[in-house]
Amino acid sequence: SLNTANIESECLRYRRTIEVCD
């Protein structure tokens, strides 16, 4: 669920394993 629109949303909750956060 790493959609370009959801990246910033999921990044805030799963920013421990999200690599796209960078």
C-alpha positions in Angstrom: 0.0 0.0 0.0 2.8 2.3 -0.8 1.0 4.5 -3.2 2.4 7.9 -4.0 -0.6 9.5 -2.3 -0.4 7.1 0.7 3.3 7.4 1.2 3.1 10.5 3.3 0.2 9.1 5.2 1.6 5.6 5.9 5.0 7.1 6.4 3.7 8.8 9.5 2.4 5.6 11.0 4.9 3.1 9.6 8.0 5.2 9.3 9.9 2.5 11.1 10.0 0.2 8.2 9.0 2.4 5.4 12.1 3.0 3.2 10.2 5.3 0.9 10.0 7.7 3.8 13.4 9.0 2.7 
